[in-house]
């Protein structure tokens, strides 16, 4: 699996929604255009997995709350793609995810969008 890292948290809920929509569209495009051939090709994003649930059930949106979930997902993944959307460099969550995957010596691809 390929872990998709991207910024999420922002004081403006509209920015968070746009970030979610971007990652969701990125994953949908990947599914349409590049059908996974093996389990190493599957894309997974905690934002796509948990955004709607977090909104619906008023769950915390911060990276600290989700860190254990994210670690569990990253451990299952062969590598990571970092989506370089505005805010990725300043995102505590993205930087922690990069640090974790670096520590695991897993490949990290930086995707310009």
Steps between C-alpha positions, in 0.01 A plus 500: 500500500601858440432743784382842384623782722347844464414795723158512658452716811428869445310766696270535199269196456471586129874447457473162672212401273697603189801299619281195553339541159840533332636180657179314427517608133870404484417152626199465268717595203755240608231234518361588158823547312740262672311199621699342779677187379624390840433592861811723480312722254198581720471859619387575854441835666396559861333823389282319247428224752407719795398850382128433462484298822682775690249757373194285560595398854689813603830318547825693550663614177859537626792273411568414865162329540545299180870418542457139616263427212743657256794302637302178460424586139858605423637174636289312246624712211798438275555870444352849519395771259506853640256722313660842481181700535514839674580453867686168473835641617345657811273208587602338828320183394671473162841569652448234768387252235810574291716453809334169583539361148859625484571322828351181353725545196201497266494676165346847491385660174423872494217569258478849350140594440 
